[in-house]
Amino acid sequence: MMDQAYDNFKKIFVSESPIAISEDKLQLLYAFMNEMKATNAHVNLTRIVDDRDFIEKHLLDAITCPLKEDADAILDVGSGGGIPGVPLAICHPEKHFTLLDSTGKKMKAVEQIVNAIGLKNVSFLVGRAEDYGKDPKYREQFDAVCARAVAAFNILDELCAPFLKVGGTFYAWKGQQAEAEIAEAGQGPSLLGLGSIRTTQNLILKNTTFHVIIQCDKIGSTPKKYPRNYGRIVKKPLT
């Protein structure tokens, strides 16, 4: 039986959410929030612990990603505390989500959270994106790649594009500087096999900050020389 705290969570969530979520998924999102807050006491997964802020800045920000219906395999690069991957996995149980982060302690903690709430459609990778992006087991094997609060777009594109199948979509969560970051990326996305860039600006949530998701589809294979070493990517991003 859900308690008053859940009722308050549901009231906030439903009043703020631009999309409808079923009761069973709401309960899982609530469980995820509570497990993360409990885990956060000994593993630093998030600085956001207020329920309303968590709902708006983590849960709603994640689940409003416009994933395509035919995207079955999704990679969350730089997943950290499991966002956006875990909330999206809760809302899309028919899809499989792989969470990738270089910090093993965080991934282990998120794996324990996922197990505690009973999610079966999430798996984990520990390591650097530029290394996994060269591995044939993972290169061009995903229908979608997500990245939230990881790096500038002109760095993210090289880290993420190699994972995408041709026809897949790259989603990058950004704020008010999205257009500036797109401009700074120049022709970099096209060099990586990515097509035209578009943005979704329906993430202007009540009582919170401006959010936008940059999206671009994979229209051709990424040349084998990418991704480069991370130091080179940062020092000289593609333009």
Backbone bond lengths (Angstrom), bond angles and torsions (degrees), N, CA, C in turn:
res aa  C-N    CA-C-N  psi(-1)  N-CA   C-N-CA  omega(-1)  CA-C   N-CA-C  phi
1 M - - - 1.469 - - 1.530 108.82 -
2 M 1.321 116.52 130.82 1.444 121.01 178.26 1.526 110.12 -76.56
3 D 1.309 117.60 148.81 1.457 122.01 -176.26 1.524 111.81 -102.55
4 Q 1.335 116.13 -173.00 1.459 121.18 -179.03 1.524 111.25 -61.37
5 A 1.334 116.52 -34.94 1.462 119.80 178.86 1.531 110.82 -60.81
6 Y 1.336 115.65 -40.32 1.467 118.66 177.09 1.522 110.74 -66.17
7 D 1.301 117.48 -40.91 1.465 120.60 178.47 1.527 110.78 -58.89
8 N 1.323 116.41 -40.91 1.463 120.20 177.85 1.523 111.06 -66.30
9 F 1.340 115.41 -42.32 1.462 120.66 176.82 1.531 110.03 -57.93
10 K 1.312 116.17 -49.47 1.463 121.29 -178.12 1.528 111.55 -60.92
11 K 1.324 116.43 -41.35 1.463 120.85 -179.41 1.520 110.88 -61.57
12 I 1.323 115.89 -45.78 1.467 119.88 179.15 1.519 110.39 -65.03
13 F 1.327 115.59 -47.73 1.467 120.89 -175.96 1.527 110.79 -59.59
14 V 1.305 116.80 -50.81 1.468 121.03 -176.47 1.523 111.23 -64.72
15 S 1.332 117.31 -37.56 1.460 120.09 -178.92 1.527 112.04 -70.42
16 E 1.327 117.63 -27.86 1.456 121.59 -176.45 1.527 114.23 -97.58
17 S 1.321 116.78 -24.51 1.464 119.66 -172.05 1.524 112.86 -74.60
18 P 1.347 117.40 132.94 1.460 120.75 175.82 1.527 112.45 -81.26
19 I 1.339 117.04 -5.99 1.461 120.20 179.11 1.530 109.45 -129.35
20 A 1.330 116.25 154.13 1.467 121.49 -179.86 1.522 110.10 -83.90
21 I 1.326 116.77 138.11 1.457 123.21 179.11 1.524 108.29 -126.32
22 S 1.324 117.15 134.89 1.458 121.19 -178.80 1.525 111.12 -68.47
23 E 1.330 115.59 160.81 1.460 121.33 -177.03 1.526 112.28 -60.25
24 D 1.328 117.68 -42.53 1.459 119.49 -178.18 1.529 111.46 -64.89
25 K 1.322 117.10 -35.36 1.464 120.20 178.21 1.531 111.11 -73.48
26 L 1.319 116.25 -35.93 1.462 119.85 175.24 1.527 110.65 -59.67
27 Q 1.323 116.22 -42.70 1.458 120.36 -179.51 1.531 111.24 -64.97
28 L 1.332 116.73 -37.19 1.460 119.90 177.32 1.527 111.41 -68.98
29 L 1.327 117.55 -39.83 1.461 120.64 177.20 1.526 110.64 -63.13
30 Y 1.323 116.05 -38.98 1.467 121.14 176.90 1.532 110.42 -64.02
31 A 1.320 116.36 -43.92 1.461 120.85 178.70 1.531 110.68 -63.17
32 F 1.324 116.66 -41.48 1.460 120.95 178.15 1.529 110.51 -60.52
33 M 1.332 116.68 -46.35 1.461 120.44 178.75 1.527 111.18 -57.76
34 N 1.314 116.59 -47.43 1.463 120.01 -178.33 1.520 112.45 -65.64
35 E 1.330 116.54 -41.23 1.469 119.81 179.12 1.524 110.46 -65.21
36 M 1.328 116.81 -39.68 1.457 119.14 179.60 1.525 110.69 -66.28
37 K 1.322 117.10 -42.01 1.463 120.20 179.55 1.535 110.57 -63.06
38 A 1.318 116.81 -39.26 1.462 120.32 178.68 1.525 110.82 -67.54
39 T 1.318 116.15 -43.96 1.470 121.18 179.88 1.518 110.91 -66.05
40 N 1.331 115.99 -33.39 1.455 121.69 -176.65 1.528 112.82 -62.11
41 A 1.325 116.32 -16.78 1.463 120.33 179.41 1.523 111.73 -67.16
42 H 1.345 116.54 -24.65 1.469 119.37 -179.38 1.516 114.05 -127.84
43 V 1.343 118.17 -9.53 1.468 122.08 172.76 1.519 107.04 -133.02
44 N 1.311 116.74 122.45 1.464 120.69 -175.65 1.528 111.30 -73.88
45 L 1.342 116.08 97.65 1.456 121.47 -178.96 1.521 112.64 -104.93
46 T 1.334 116.97 -27.22 1.456 120.49 -178.45 1.523 110.10 -158.90
47 R 1.332 115.43 152.20 1.464 120.48 173.71 1.527 110.65 -93.53
48 I 1.325 116.95 -7.06 1.460 121.76 -176.25 1.523 109.21 -97.21
49 V 1.313 117.12 112.44 1.464 121.25 -178.20 1.527 113.02 -122.39
50 D 1.335 117.32 -13.34 1.465 120.26 174.63 1.523 109.08 -69.63
51 D 1.333 117.41 134.16 1.463 120.66 -174.24 1.522 112.67 -58.35
52 R 1.327 118.09 -47.75 1.465 119.69 -178.71 1.522 110.96 -62.17
53 D 1.316 116.96 -44.36 1.460 119.98 178.68 1.522 111.04 -63.44
54 F 1.329 116.37 -39.91 1.465 120.05 179.55 1.530 110.13 -62.53
55 I 1.317 116.30 -44.40 1.465 121.03 179.45 1.519 110.53 -60.06
56 E 1.323 116.44 -48.69 1.462 120.25 -174.46 1.525 113.04 -75.40
57 K 1.323 116.07 -46.47 1.464 120.18 -169.98 1.519 113.92 -89.98
58 H 1.322 117.07 -15.86 1.465 120.38 176.93 1.529 111.27 -113.34
59 L 1.326 116.88 -62.18 1.461 119.75 -171.91 1.527 112.77 -68.59
60 L 1.340 116.94 -56.70 1.456 119.18 -177.95 1.524 111.52 -65.65
61 D 1.304 116.33 -37.16 1.462 120.10 178.74 1.521 111.10 -61.33
62 A 1.331 116.56 -32.47 1.467 120.84 -178.89 1.524 112.38 -80.60
63 I 1.323 116.89 -51.14 1.469 120.15 -167.00 1.512 114.00 -74.77
64 T 1.330 118.16 -14.49 1.462 119.26 178.65 1.529 112.32 -83.93
65 C 1.326 117.65 8.97 1.466 120.70 173.93 1.527 109.80 -63.06
66 P 1.330 118.49 127.92 1.472 121.57 -176.43 1.532 113.56 -81.16
67 L 1.335 116.69 63.16 1.467 119.91 178.51 1.520 110.56 -61.67
68 K 1.318 115.78 142.82 1.460 120.36 177.58 1.527 110.27 -74.01
69 E 1.316 116.15 148.90 1.462 120.83 -178.42 1.520 112.01 -60.91
70 D 1.334 117.06 -34.38 1.460 119.67 -175.97 1.528 113.03 -90.21
71 A 1.331 117.29 8.30 1.466 120.77 175.93 1.519 108.68 -83.45
72 D 1.319 116.71 106.02 1.467 121.28 -175.62 1.523 113.06 -96.41
73 A 1.331 117.30 -34.99 1.465 121.98 -177.34 1.516 109.22 -114.95
74 I 1.337 116.48 116.30 1.465 121.61 -175.55 1.514 110.09 -121.56
75 L 1.334 116.74 135.64 1.462 122.92 178.14 1.526 109.24 -111.02
76 D 1.332 115.93 131.13 1.463 122.71 175.36 1.523 107.34 -105.63
77 V 1.334 116.70 106.56 1.461 122.15 -176.21 1.523 110.17 -88.71
78 G 1.337 116.60 131.22 1.455 120.52 -177.36 1.514 111.28 67.05
79 S 1.319 116.45 44.37 1.457 122.43 -169.74 1.524 113.76 -64.79
80 G 1.332 118.11 -29.14 1.462 120.19 177.46 1.515 112.56 60.15
81 G 1.336 116.09 -111.89 1.453 121.54 179.20 1.507 114.93 -82.96
82 G 1.340 117.00 12.40 1.458 120.16 176.87 1.507 114.69 92.56
83 I 1.316 116.89 17.52 1.459 120.69 -179.28 1.528 108.77 -120.43
84 P 1.304 118.97 127.96 1.467 128.98 15.50 1.532 115.83 -89.97
85 G 1.336 118.41 -3.61 1.457 120.85 -169.42 1.513 115.89 -56.20
86 V 1.340 117.64 -48.62 1.463 119.66 -175.11 1.533 112.29 -69.25
87 P 1.342 119.97 -48.50 1.464 118.44 176.43 1.530 113.01 -57.88
88 L 1.328 116.85 -38.10 1.462 119.70 177.60 1.525 110.65 -66.75
89 A 1.323 117.31 -38.52 1.463 120.55 178.70 1.523 110.92 -64.27
90 I 1.325 116.84 -36.53 1.461 120.57 176.82 1.530 110.50 -63.43
91 C 1.312 116.39 -41.99 1.469 120.81 -176.02 1.519 113.28 -81.61
92 H 1.338 117.07 -15.90 1.474 120.95 -179.49 1.531 109.47 -130.07
93 P 1.326 117.82 69.44 1.470 120.65 -176.19 1.528 113.34 -64.47
94 E 1.324 117.41 -16.04 1.462 121.20 179.55 1.525 112.26 -81.43
95 K 1.326 118.03 -10.25 1.451 122.49 -178.76 1.534 109.63 -106.41
96 H 1.340 116.82 159.99 1.466 119.95 176.97 1.521 109.84 -111.63
97 F 1.320 115.42 134.52 1.457 121.86 -177.14 1.528 109.93 -117.47
98 T 1.329 115.15 131.81 1.461 121.79 174.72 1.518 108.22 -111.41
99 L 1.321 116.72 126.06 1.456 122.35 -179.20 1.522 108.92 -102.39
100 L 1.337 116.16 125.68 1.455 122.28 -178.12 1.519 110.28 -119.71
101 D 1.331 116.22 127.79 1.455 120.82 175.27 1.528 108.10 -153.41
102 S 1.323 115.54 151.29 1.468 119.40 -178.07 1.527 112.63 -83.09
103 T 1.332 117.70 -11.17 1.463 121.22 -178.74 1.519 110.44 -96.95
104 G 1.321 116.11 104.26 1.463 121.15 -175.95 1.518 113.29 -61.92
105 K 1.326 117.55 -35.25 1.457 121.19 -178.96 1.522 110.82 -62.11
106 K 1.331 116.47 -41.17 1.460 120.17 178.81 1.524 111.05 -67.95
107 M 1.330 116.77 -44.26 1.457 119.39 -179.01 1.521 111.67 -63.58
108 K 1.323 117.19 -37.47 1.462 120.57 177.68 1.523 110.40 -64.78
109 A 1.328 116.27 -40.83 1.463 120.31 179.28 1.519 111.17 -65.29
110 V 1.330 116.70 -42.81 1.467 120.09 179.72 1.526 110.23 -67.33
111 E 1.329 116.89 -37.63 1.460 119.92 176.87 1.526 110.85 -60.47
112 Q 1.310 117.24 -40.21 1.470 120.92 177.61 1.525 111.14 -65.38
113 I 1.332 116.84 -37.83 1.469 121.01 176.99 1.524 110.13 -64.37
114 V 1.320 115.90 -46.38 1.468 121.25 179.91 1.529 110.79 -59.82
115 N 1.319 116.71 -43.35 1.465 120.29 178.01 1.527 111.40 -64.91
116 A 1.338 116.22 -38.61 1.465 120.65 -177.96 1.521 111.91 -63.92
117 I 1.337 117.24 -34.58 1.472 119.47 -178.91 1.528 112.17 -94.91
118 G 1.332 116.44 -0.96 1.455 120.48 171.72 1.508 116.92 83.12
119 L 1.325 118.10 22.32 1.470 120.00 177.74 1.528 109.94 -75.29
120 K 1.327 115.77 136.53 1.469 120.94 -178.07 1.529 112.85 -113.62
121 N 1.330 117.77 -4.17 1.469 120.71 -172.84 1.528 112.30 -110.14
122 V 1.333 116.21 32.23 1.463 121.30 -179.80 1.528 109.54 -131.97
123 S 1.336 116.15 135.64 1.467 120.99 172.68 1.528 108.42 -130.65
124 F 1.343 116.70 171.23 1.455 121.13 -168.46 1.519 111.94 -133.99
125 L 1.335 115.04 143.03 1.456 122.64 173.36 1.519 108.29 -130.78
126 V 1.323 116.17 135.20 1.455 120.94 176.61 1.522 108.43 -113.52
127 G 1.315 116.18 124.20 1.452 120.67 -179.68 1.510 110.55 153.08
128 R 1.320 115.94 -171.64 1.458 121.53 -176.47 1.531 110.31 -96.46
129 A 1.311 115.19 141.24 1.467 120.38 -177.71 1.522 112.00 -60.21
130 E 1.342 117.26 -37.84 1.462 119.10 -176.83 1.529 111.58 -68.55
131 D 1.328 117.47 -22.82 1.465 120.55 176.44 1.529 110.83 -81.16
132 Y 1.315 116.69 -49.16 1.464 119.71 178.40 1.523 111.49 -63.73
133 G 1.328 117.07 -30.24 1.463 120.28 -179.09 1.511 113.96 -66.83
134 K 1.336 116.57 -16.99 1.464 121.13 177.25 1.522 112.46 -96.01
135 D 1.314 116.61 -10.13 1.469 122.59 -177.13 1.533 109.65 -80.59
136 P 1.335 118.58 121.68 1.472 121.32 -179.38 1.529 113.84 -55.90
137 K 1.329 116.47 -24.35 1.466 120.08 179.81 1.520 111.54 -67.38
138 Y 1.343 116.53 -25.38 1.466 120.55 -176.19 1.528 113.24 -120.16
139 R 1.304 117.60 -21.31 1.467 120.80 -177.49 1.531 110.67 -66.56
140 E 1.313 115.08 126.87 1.471 123.53 179.60 1.528 111.87 53.63
141 Q 1.332 115.55 43.54 1.462 121.37 -179.38 1.525 113.47 -115.84
142 F 1.348 117.83 1.25 1.458 120.56 -174.43 1.528 112.22 -117.71
143 D 1.330 114.70 144.24 1.468 121.31 178.56 1.523 111.84 -81.01
144 A 1.319 116.82 -22.90 1.462 121.91 178.49 1.518 109.01 -151.46
145 V 1.323 115.56 147.01 1.452 121.78 174.69 1.521 107.95 -129.70
146 C 1.327 116.34 129.89 1.457 122.67 -179.67 1.519 110.30 -114.66
147 A 1.328 116.18 146.03 1.460 120.94 175.37 1.522 108.44 -147.87
148 R 1.318 115.60 124.25 1.463 121.32 -177.62 1.525 110.05 -129.42
149 A 1.346 115.29 125.13 1.466 121.48 176.95 1.525 111.98 55.45
150 V 1.329 116.36 45.96 1.462 120.70 -177.72 1.526 111.78 -108.84
151 A 1.334 117.26 -54.68 1.465 121.13 -176.68 1.520 108.83 -164.98
152 A 1.325 116.34 175.37 1.459 121.03 177.02 1.524 109.96 -63.57
153 F 1.333 116.01 153.68 1.460 120.77 -175.56 1.523 112.01 -59.86
154 N 1.338 118.08 -35.48 1.465 119.81 -178.11 1.527 112.56 -73.61
155 I 1.329 117.07 -7.16 1.463 122.36 171.45 1.526 110.05 -100.28
156 L 1.325 115.14 -41.95 1.463 120.38 179.85 1.517 112.63 -59.73
157 D 1.335 117.39 -39.53 1.463 118.61 -175.17 1.521 111.52 -59.06
158 E 1.350 117.47 -40.65 1.460 119.95 -179.77 1.522 112.20 -72.97
159 L 1.328 117.20 -32.11 1.456 120.47 178.23 1.525 112.14 -72.23
160 C 1.326 116.87 -34.87 1.468 121.37 -170.96 1.524 115.10 -96.96
161 A 1.312 117.58 -36.21 1.465 120.26 -175.81 1.526 113.79 -55.68
162 P 1.343 120.25 -39.11 1.468 119.42 -178.34 1.526 114.62 -60.50
163 F 1.328 117.94 -23.76 1.460 120.83 -179.55 1.525 113.37 -77.91
164 L 1.322 116.88 -21.06 1.461 120.75 -172.31 1.519 113.90 -80.34
165 K 1.336 115.06 136.89 1.452 120.45 167.07 1.524 108.26 -68.64
166 V 1.321 116.98 155.06 1.465 119.41 170.75 1.525 107.33 -62.90
167 G 1.313 116.64 128.86 1.457 121.96 -174.89 1.514 113.09 100.05
168 G 1.347 116.55 -12.85 1.453 120.89 178.44 1.522 111.53 -79.15
169 T 1.332 116.87 174.18 1.461 121.60 -175.67 1.520 111.40 -129.38
170 F 1.324 115.13 137.96 1.456 123.51 176.55 1.530 108.53 -100.68
171 Y 1.340 116.16 129.55 1.465 122.44 179.71 1.527 109.00 -119.83
172 A 1.329 117.32 121.75 1.459 121.86 179.34 1.527 109.42 -122.04
173 W 1.334 116.58 117.41 1.469 122.27 178.60 1.525 109.43 -74.81
174 K 1.335 116.16 128.34 1.458 120.75 -179.69 1.523 110.65 -140.63
175 G 1.332 115.88 174.40 1.454 121.85 178.75 1.508 111.17 -114.84
176 Q 1.314 116.54 -141.55 1.460 120.84 -173.61 1.517 113.37 -69.02
177 Q 1.331 117.61 -14.77 1.466 120.58 -179.54 1.526 112.65 -93.20
178 A 1.319 117.01 14.34 1.469 120.28 -175.96 1.521 112.70 -56.47
179 E 1.318 117.31 -48.77 1.468 120.12 -177.21 1.522 111.11 -64.20
180 A 1.325 117.08 -37.96 1.460 120.55 178.41 1.526 110.65 -65.27
181 E 1.334 117.07 -39.29 1.464 120.44 179.17 1.521 111.30 -67.94
182 I 1.328 116.29 -37.22 1.464 119.70 176.56 1.522 110.05 -62.55
183 A 1.320 116.51 -45.14 1.465 120.53 -179.68 1.525 110.77 -62.69
184 E 1.326 116.01 -39.88 1.463 120.82 -179.21 1.529 112.04 -65.73
185 A 1.332 116.42 -28.80 1.470 120.12 179.82 1.520 112.35 -69.88
186 G 1.321 117.21 -22.17 1.459 121.11 177.04 1.519 113.52 55.87
187 Q 1.334 115.66 -127.73 1.464 121.67 -179.52 1.529 112.31 -92.40
188 G 1.324 116.24 5.94 1.459 119.92 -178.89 1.511 114.16 -52.96
189 P 1.335 118.90 -49.53 1.467 119.41 -179.98 1.525 113.33 -56.01
190 S 1.324 116.77 -41.00 1.473 118.95 -178.55 1.525 111.37 -67.58
191 L 1.334 117.83 -32.27 1.460 120.96 177.08 1.524 111.49 -65.57
192 L 1.332 116.34 -22.57 1.462 122.35 -177.54 1.519 113.07 -96.10
193 G 1.333 116.84 1.55 1.458 120.78 -179.39 1.509 114.27 93.16
194 L 1.344 117.06 8.31 1.458 120.62 179.71 1.529 110.60 -90.12
195 G 1.327 115.75 147.30 1.455 121.19 -178.61 1.508 112.31 -92.40
196 S 1.325 115.33 -156.88 1.457 121.29 -176.59 1.529 111.06 -61.88
197 I 1.320 114.39 148.01 1.463 121.67 -176.27 1.518 110.30 -97.45
198 R 1.314 115.97 137.15 1.458 121.29 174.88 1.523 107.91 -134.19
199 T 1.310 116.16 165.39 1.454 120.32 -179.47 1.522 110.90 -130.65
200 T 1.324 115.14 149.66 1.462 122.41 173.37 1.520 107.04 -112.06
201 Q 1.318 116.70 119.18 1.454 120.43 -176.07 1.523 112.15 -112.27
202 N 1.329 116.65 22.09 1.459 119.24 178.59 1.521 112.24 -84.56
203 L 1.342 116.46 11.66 1.453 119.85 178.35 1.520 111.16 -98.05
204 I 1.332 116.18 31.82 1.453 120.55 174.74 1.524 105.64 -87.59
205 L 1.322 116.05 86.29 1.447 121.99 -171.14 1.525 111.42 -84.92
206 K 1.303 115.64 151.33 1.455 121.28 179.08 1.529 110.44 -60.15
207 N 1.312 115.12 139.37 1.465 122.08 172.63 1.522 114.49 60.57
208 T 1.300 117.42 21.69 1.458 118.74 -179.69 1.518 109.92 -141.41
209 T 1.315 116.88 -170.23 1.448 120.43 -174.17 1.520 111.84 -88.75
210 F 1.327 114.31 168.44 1.457 121.43 -178.98 1.534 110.08 -74.05
211 H 1.316 115.46 131.65 1.460 119.93 176.90 1.522 110.01 -132.40
212 V 1.292 115.16 146.70 1.456 121.64 178.79 1.523 107.76 -143.52
213 I 1.313 116.52 147.21 1.466 120.51 175.36 1.527 108.56 -112.27
214 I 1.318 115.12 119.21 1.461 120.75 173.05 1.524 107.56 -79.58
215 Q 1.318 116.38 134.09 1.462 120.72 -179.75 1.521 110.51 -130.19
216 C 1.318 116.40 142.10 1.463 120.57 169.82 1.520 109.11 -152.69
217 D 1.319 115.49 142.35 1.458 122.40 -178.04 1.520 110.68 -90.20
218 K 1.310 115.94 152.23 1.469 122.09 176.23 1.530 107.52 -85.98
219 I 1.325 116.81 118.25 1.466 120.31 -177.22 1.526 112.65 -111.51
220 G 1.330 117.12 -7.31 1.455 120.95 177.98 1.520 109.95 -159.67
221 S 1.316 117.30 158.21 1.463 120.34 -178.43 1.532 111.58 -62.82
222 T 1.314 115.75 145.48 1.458 121.04 175.75 1.531 109.41 -76.41
223 P 1.341 118.71 128.90 1.468 120.22 178.01 1.524 111.75 -53.45
224 K 1.329 116.15 144.57 1.463 121.67 -173.49 1.525 113.49 -60.54
225 K 1.326 118.24 -23.10 1.468 119.85 -178.30 1.528 112.82 -73.23
226 Y 1.325 116.50 -8.55 1.468 120.26 177.64 1.528 110.24 -109.93
227 P 1.328 118.90 144.55 1.462 126.96 3.11 1.525 112.38 -80.26
228 R 1.318 114.97 150.21 1.450 121.06 174.76 1.533 110.28 -80.73
229 N 1.305 116.73 177.01 1.456 121.57 171.85 1.527 108.86 -56.42
230 Y 1.347 115.80 141.96 1.470 119.57 -174.59 1.538 112.18 -57.85
231 G 1.323 116.07 -38.66 1.459 119.35 179.01 1.514 112.12 -59.55
232 R 1.323 116.70 -39.41 1.468 120.73 179.14 1.525 110.92 -71.32
233 I 1.336 116.28 -37.61 1.465 119.26 178.14 1.523 110.68 -59.69
234 V 1.333 115.99 -45.74 1.468 121.03 -178.07 1.529 111.05 -70.04
235 K 1.325 116.24 -41.56 1.455 120.24 -176.82 1.516 112.17 -69.48
236 K 1.332 116.21 -36.71 1.456 119.63 -178.24 1.524 110.19 -142.18
237 P 1.339 117.41 78.16 1.464 120.81 178.63 1.532 110.95 -61.24
238 L 1.317 115.52 151.47 1.456 120.10 177.37 1.525 109.57 -65.59
239 T 1.315 116.13 141.94 1.483 120.56 178.42 1.518 110.00 -137.44
